Amino acid sequence: MVEAGKLSSTAAKAVFDRYFHTGEDLEALVISMGLQQVNDRATLEPIALKAIAANPLAVADYRRGKTQALGRIVGAVMKDMRSANPALVGDLLRELIDKQES
């Protein structure tokens, strides 16, 4: 599930712990615990755009080559949608910021 991008490594630890104690089906545990990662760009894009608009200084820093500034914007997206896939969020933000720049 982690390799497929359905579950973060942190969430996988929580699921495994519960699985170890209950023996429940892994897929059912992930769903019942609400830990399945969101990998749908269409769902994430409005939240990403909101985070970009709310963090103009971080966007400006990123455009000036400070790549670590992207982490602040990723954090804003993750705060709004904890179940988002952070790697996908980073890729989407780069794409959206680069598109706005051109």
Order of alpha helices (4+ residues) and beta strands (2+ residues): alpha-alpha-alpha-alpha-alpha-alpha
